[in-house]
Amino acid sequence: MLRPLTLGPLMLCLCLATPAMADFPETLRQHILPGYAAFAVATADLAQAAQQDCDAVALRPAFQAAFDAWIGVQHLRFGPVEVDGRGLAIQFWPDPKGAGAKAQRGLLLDDAAALTPDHMAEQSVAARGLSGLERLLYPADPLPADPCALIRATAADLAQTAQTVNDAWLVGYAETLLTAGESGNTTYLTRPEARQALFTQVITALEFLQDQRLGRPLGTFDAPHPERAEARASGRSLVNIRLSLHSLRAMVATLSPDVPKTMAAFDHAIALAEALDDPVLAGVATAQGRLRVEILQQAVTALRDTALAELGPELDVGIGFNAADGD
Amino acid sequence: MSNRRLALFASTALAAATLSQPATAATPAEVVTTYADIAEAAYGDSLTAAIGLQGAVEALIAAPSEQSLAAARAAWIAARPSYQQTEVYRFGNAIVDDWEGRVNAWPLDEGLIDYVDPAYGQSEENALSALNVIATPHFTLSGAAVDASTITPELIAGTLQEAGGIEANVASGYHAIEFLLWGQDLNGTGPGAGSRPFSDFVQGDGCTGGNCDRRAAYLQAATTLLVADLTEMAGNWAEGGAARAPLEADPAAALAAMLTGMGSLSYGELAGQRMRLGLMLNDPEEEHDCFSDNTHNSQYYDGLGIQNVYLGHYIRADGSTVSGPSLSDLVAQADPAVDTRLKAELDASVAALAALKVAAEAGMAYDQMLAPGNAEGEALIMGGVEALVTQTASIQRAMLVLGLTAASFEGSESLDNPAAVFQ
């Protein structure tokens, strides 16, 4: 007789590795919904931990776990996360003008009693979310005031946003996606439109990896910018790249069972990222270190091109318009 | 500006579909001609208005006064509607996108050009953000000495524009001129635009802000450059021009470029970068025309330009009309429901942007709408954003029914040079 409970997680893994079927409903059930649920739990844990003890060092593990969970879904820039700029409020990055630090400074000096979750929700997205918390939990310089109230308010606001997004998927948007092409669905008039939306997320996310997570610190050979790496203060620049590649690979596996070149390109990029020993990409400022990051970037570019050439036709869709089309 | 490129592929479905239409039906070639004719007219109107601005700037420099400054500002405002209606040509036409940064780059670190308020500070990402070229005839750029003792169009275009490879170093174009005419808007999300005094251009005694001769030279040089740049682009759309010819040579690819321009401007650029982001940051510096508080007009005419391309219809600055067979005709032939829906959605986005314009003209400037807690302003902006996002999905559908796909790529090294990937 089987021992079902203990085998549960293993069976789930097997299912993910070789889905019996693969199409956008599987992506929803196996990737999107579990991802947002995990993110809501992780941010709730962080908010609860902050209520109990807002010591920055003590909170760091919960912060790291919440960030890990976010990278599991960060590449999904459509649906509930696009409403009211929730995605930006969860993580505002890049922030080339330092808008977050500026806005947050005002809040730090405010009356702590004013820092209610509702008040936080009205603030600039640059001051909120994971980027806001990172500046409070890993400050580069001593903070101008006791951050405890702001840490609690920011963590509570983040958990609320994560919960709102998760709820919106569960009670509405999951249905919108699943009923693509059915009468009454005004968002996705056909099933291919739903596939195209997900395909566009994959390609856009790979471009974000290439241009932002890798491209910003790389800068140019003459002017590298290691200080522009994502989540540098919390030491997560490379972790985010690795987790993002893993998340995207898992998502693609749910979309189509038969894209061997794309999977091989994922594996190549993941192997390079795992082998890279440069947690905050500081090496971009040295000739040798730069080369390694550039090789990873080229692998991501190749992966994107492979996915465009193989996954798109496999799903029978082309790339759609996306939020990164602007300048 | 990013150099995001759009590679356009057209399937044979388009040709098959159009061949089967009755003789009176619009053809892709005719539709492309209308598109190019509108571009030629709109860039021509932009050039005419820029020449008007140049005259007003010369009058301001010759005799600075409240009146001559007001006239130059009015000429700048009058130069925007035609130009903004051309923005839809940028995405999808590489020749426009490559050039666009010279004339309409935004946002800018204006401290590169002239004096700024002490609160402006120094950008962490741009060492030149507070250079103040007008006050600095000699400086070092990337280790090399720069002689800026004479401010010329060549200095602005060749040395200052995107200096150090940093996009925020915007030295030329409408927004550099806007900054010189208005100065910084220090009112945050409160009422009021930039309030540079005319005396900033007074030569000799009475000069305020210092270096009035160099400020006048900068303004004159930047305006000269704008006229030259617009002359170039208007020429590109004339018969046989470098922008028009390749589109006419491949009408199916041109149709994809037209729809790509509509969708990219609607969604990523206008709804995303220019509207929603500023609202989410509550940041008045995130408005497109941040010195003059003319953002409502820039956004309205962007939206109108999108509609122009679809309907094949443009009202020129002199009131005359350019029109012809349109994308709408082609889409209606392929799938009337998609056409009807997209036309209605374009009407709705133009109406939403018009509502925003009306509110701004009635006294609630765009930067005031960005204030935290301004629910009415937020609703106006989000009304525009939602309408633009909605129409993007239909633009995508229009591509599909015409048998077109657009694939974006940028500097695709692995395609251009496969060996580079594994070096």
Boltz contact constraints between the chains, C-beta under 6 A:
constraints:
  - contact:
      token1: [A, 85]
      token2: [B, 280]
      max_distance: 6.0
  - contact:
      token1: [A, 88]
      token2: [B, 280]
      max_distance: 6.0
  - contact:
      token1: [A, 96]
      token2: [B, 125]
      max_distance: 6.0
  - contact:
      token1: [A, 98]
      token2: [B, 124]
      max_distance: 6.0
  - contact:
      token1: [A, 99]
      token2: [B, 281]
      max_distance: 6.0
  - contact:
      token1: [A, 122]
      token2: [B, 372]
      max_distance: 6.0
  - contact:
      token1: [A, 124]
      token2: [B, 281]
      max_distance: 6.0
  - contact:
      token1: [A, 124]
      token2: [B, 282]
      max_distance: 6.0
  - contact:
      token1: [A, 125]
      token2: [B, 280]
      max_distance: 6.0
  - contact:
      token1: [A, 126]
      token2: [B, 281]
      max_distance: 6.0
  - contact:
      token1: [A, 298]
      token2: [B, 421]
      max_distance: 6.0
  - contact:
      token1: [A, 301]
      token2: [B, 413]
      max_distance: 6.0
  - contact:
      token1: [A, 301]
      token2: [B, 414]
      max_distance: 6.0
  - contact:
      token1: [A, 302]
      token2: [B, 414]
      max_distance: 6.0
  - contact:
      token1: [A, 302]
      token2: [B, 421]
      max_distance: 6.0
  - contact:
      token1: [A, 305]
      token2: [B, 412]
      max_distance: 6.0
  - contact:
      token1: [A, 305]
      token2: [B, 414]
      max_distance: 6.0
  - contact:
      token1: [A, 305]
      token2: [B, 415]
      max_distance: 6.0
  - contact:
      token1: [A, 318]
      token2: [B, 405]
      max_distance: 6.0
  - contact:
      token1: [A, 318]
      token2: [B, 407]
      max_distance: 6.0
  - contact:
      token1: [A, 319]
      token2: [B, 407]
      max_distance: 6.0
  - contact:
      token1: [A, 320]
      token2: [B, 396]
      max_distance: 6.0
  - contact:
      token1: [A, 321]
      token2: [B, 263]
      max_distance: 6.0
  - contact:
      token1: [A, 321]
      token2: [B, 267]
      max_distance: 6.0
  - contact:
      token1: [A, 321]
      token2: [B, 392]
      max_distance: 6.0
  - contact:
      token1: [A, 323]
      token2: [B, 268]
      max_distance: 6.0
  - contact:
      token1: [A, 323]
      token2: [B, 272]
      max_distance: 6.0
  - contact:
      token1: [A, 324]
      token2: [B, 268]
      max_distance: 6.0
  - contact:
      token1: [A, 325]
      token2: [B, 264]
      max_distance: 6.0
  - contact:
      token1: [A, 325]
      token2: [B, 268]
      max_distance: 6.0
  - contact:
      token1: [A, 326]
      token2: [B, 268]
      max_distance: 6.0
  - contact:
      token1: [A, 326]
      token2: [B, 269]
      max_distance: 6.0
  - contact:
      token1: [A, 326]
      token2: [B, 272]
      max_distance: 6.0
  - contact:
      token1: [A, 326]
      token2: [B, 273]
      max_distance: 6.0
  - contact:
      token1: [A, 327]
      token2: [B, 1]
      max_distance: 6.0
  - contact:
      token1: [A, 327]
      token2: [B, 2]
      max_distance: 6.0
